[in-house]
Amino acid sequence: MLRPLVALLALSALLLVTGCGQKGPLYLPESPANSATTSNHGAQ
């Protein structure tokens, strides 16, 4: 009787832990092409 209860508690804890972390869709960020080529015309 104790073994199924421990297995159920372990599974419940595992499911709760998987909800932690970063939320939102997983994606690779795009490389900023314009930020490397911008120049600061205001500072002279």
C-alpha positions as CSV (number, residue, x, y, z in Angstrom):
1,M,0.0,0.0,0.0
2,L,2.9,2.4,0.7
3,R,4.7,1.8,-2.5
4,P,1.9,3.1,-4.9
5,L,1.4,6.1,-2.6
6,V,5.0,7.0,-2.8
7,A,5.0,6.5,-6.6
8,L,2.0,8.8,-6.9
9,L,3.5,11.5,-4.8
10,A,6.8,11.3,-6.7
11,L,4.9,11.6,-10.0
12,S,2.9,14.5,-8.7
13,A,6.0,16.3,-7.5
14,L,7.7,15.7,-10.9
15,L,4.7,17.2,-12.8
16,L,4.7,20.2,-10.5
17,V,8.4,20.8,-11.0
18,T,8.1,20.6,-14.8
19,G,5.8,23.7,-14.7
20,C,8.7,25.8,-13.3
21,G,10.9,27.9,-15.5
22,Q,10.5,30.2,-18.5
23,K,7.1,30.5,-19.9
24,G,6.2,31.1,-23.5
25,P,7.1,29.5,-26.9
26,L,10.5,28.3,-27.5
27,Y,12.3,30.0,-30.4
28,L,15.8,31.0,-31.6
29,P,16.2,34.8,-31.4
30,E,16.9,36.5,-34.7
31,S,20.4,38.0,-35.1
32,P,20.3,41.8,-34.9
33,A,21.6,42.8,-38.4
34,N,21.0,46.5,-38.0
35,S,22.6,47.0,-34.6
36,A,26.1,46.3,-35.8
37,T,25.9,48.7,-38.7
38,T,24.2,51.7,-37.0
39,S,26.3,54.8,-36.4
40,N,25.8,57.6,-34.0
41,H,25.5,60.7,-36.1
42,G,24.6,62.9,-33.1
43,A,27.9,62.6,-31.3
44,Q,30.8,64.5,-32.9
